Amino acid sequence: MGRWIVLLDADMLLLKNPVENINSIVLKMKKDDNKIALCQDMGSSVTVAQTVEQFLNIFGDRTPIFKENTLTLDISRPYLNSGFVIFSTKFDFYEFKYHADLMEGDMIWEQNAINLMCLEGLNYLLLDAKKWNLHGSKLLNSYSAGDDPFIIHMTGDSDSLDMGLFDITIDSTTIKFYYRYVKNKEIFNLQINFIQKLVNENVILFSKYLM
């Protein structure tokens, strides 16, 4: 029968156990026959049309195949982020590979392949990005504690992110580590507290590889 697959980008922090909530999403997807569940990219107002224009500004038109393939489609629809995705057992990975292969050489080809499938009629469930894919300045800057996110995604606009040296304590020894962080102070505190908690719960492992 196949298995449901949950995909998370490597630059995500999973702040708490999402299993119960993912199970609820899966039940809704089964009810509505959604083949995939994911979030809108960079906040609720970003369309495919706006994203194609951004690609031109950022990448210098390094996504020409995606742009060409969307010419006859409704590009006023949301542009989607593939950082957190739930794939149903009915998702056609062969079709995904077909679209992805066509976009060989384009930037972010795998995300654009999923967007193209959704634009062409794939039935998808749009999730709340403030909970499941907190990223990009529009989402990060409007964050409040009441949003209670499951995931922080360290990607998006460069003005919302930075890099720096930070202290972390491992078994009473303080070491410095270089880390990409969100400038929003509330979210930064979530990040740093989560990392320290992770270290505290895995002292032996971290001591072995970092000290």
N, C-alpha and C positions, 0 to 999 in steps of 0.2 A: 504493500500500500504506500510505501515511501514515508519519509519523515518531514516534519516541519523544521525549517532551518531559521535560526536567528543569527544575523550578521552584525558584528560591531567593529568599527574601525579601530586600528591600533592606537590612535591618539584620543581615545575616549576614556573617561573615568566613570566607572559604574559605582554609584554612591551607596546603593542599597539593593537588597534582593528584589528583583522584579518579577519573579516566577509567577506569583499569584495574579499580578496584573497582566502579564503576557498571556496567561491562560484565559483571562477574560477577553483579551483582544482576539485570541484564536477562536473562541466561541462566536464572537461577533463576525469574524471573517468567514467562518463556516456558514453561518446563517445567511450572510449577504453574498456568498460565493466570491469573496475577494481573493485574488490570486497572490496579492502582495500588500504589505502595510509598511509605510514609511512617512517621513516628514517633509514639509516644504523647506526649501533651501533659503537660508538667510532671513527668515521671518515670513509673515503671512501675506506680504504684498508683492513678493517677487514672482514674476511670470517668466515663461520661457522666452518671450520677446525681449524682456529686460535683460535676461541672462545672456542671450546671444549678443546683445549690444555690449554687455560687460566683458564678454569674452574678447570682443574686438579691442576694447580698451586695455585689457590686462594681458592677453596672450598674443595680441597682434594677429588675430584671425588664425589661431592655431587649432580651431575647431571647424574647418570648412565643410567637412562631410556631414556633421550634425546639423549645421546651418542649412545645407542643401536639402537634407532629408526632412526638414520641418517646414519647407516653403509652402506646402499644400495643406498643412495641419493647423489646428487652432492653437496658436502660440500665445493666446491670452490666458491659457491655463497655467496652473502652478508649475514652477520648476522645482524638482524634487531632489533631495539629498540622499545619497546611498550609504551614509555613515552607519545608520541603524535601520535594518530592514528585517521584516519577518516574511519568509517565503512559505507559501502553502505547498501542500503536496501536489497541487495542480499547476504550479508555476512551471512554465516551459523553459528549462535551461538551454535547450537546443536552439530555441528562437533567440534567447538572449545572446548565445554565442554567435549566431548568425549576424545579429545587429552589431555586436562588439567587433567581430572580424571585419565588417564593412568600414568601421571607423578606425581601423589601424592607422596610427600616426597622429590621430587627434589627441588633444589634451583631455583628461578625465573621461576617457572613452567608455569605461564601465558604467559610470553614472549617466552619461548621455544615452547609452544603450537602453538602460532602464527607463529613462525619460521618454525615449522614442516609443518604446513598447506601450507606455501609459497613454501617450498622445494618440497612438493608433487604436486605442480602445481597450487595453488591458484593464480589468476591473480591480481598482486598488482602494485601500482604506487609508485616508489621510490622518496621521496621528498628530497629537499636540507636541510641537517642537519644544515648547518650554519644559516639557516633562521628559521627552524621549530623545531630543537632539539639540540641547541648549548650546548654540553656537552663533557666530556672526554678530556684529555690533548691534543690530536692531533688537535681537533677542537678549544678548548679554547685558546691554545697557538698560533694558527695561526690567531686568530681573528683580524679583522681590522674594522674600523667604516663603511667602505663601505659594509660590510656584512649585516648591517641593520636587525638584527634578530627580529623575533616576540617573540621568546621564549628562555629563558635561563633555562637550566635544571641542578640543583645542584646534579648531580650524576656522577659516573665514577671514574677514577683513583684518588686514594687518594692524589697523589702528586700535583694535580691541585686544590684541595679544602682544606679549613681550617675552623676552628671555632674560634670565638672571640667575645669580648664585644665591642659594638658600641653605640654611642650617637644618639638619635633621639629626635626631638623637637615636643612636642604636646602642642599647644596653649601657646607658649612662655615658657613652662616648659621642661627642658631637662631630659630625663630618659635614662638608659642604658638597652640594650637588647643583648641577646646572639644569635649569628647568624652564620649560615653556609654560607661561601662566596667563590667566585672564586679568586684565587691568582692573576690572570691576572688583572693588575691595571685598564685597560680600562673597562673590564667587571665589575670589582668591583664597579667602579664609576656608571655604568649603574644600578647595583643592588641598591646601597645606595641611589641614586637619585630617583629611582623608588619608593622605600619604603617611603622616605620622602614625595614625591608627593602623595602617597596613603594616608599617615597620614594627610597631609594638607587638602585633599578632604573629609576626614571622621573624623574630629576632635571630634565631639560629641561621635561617636561610640568608638574611641580609648580612649577618656577620661573616658568613663564609665567603661571600662574593664581593663585599664592599670594604672589608676591613683587613 
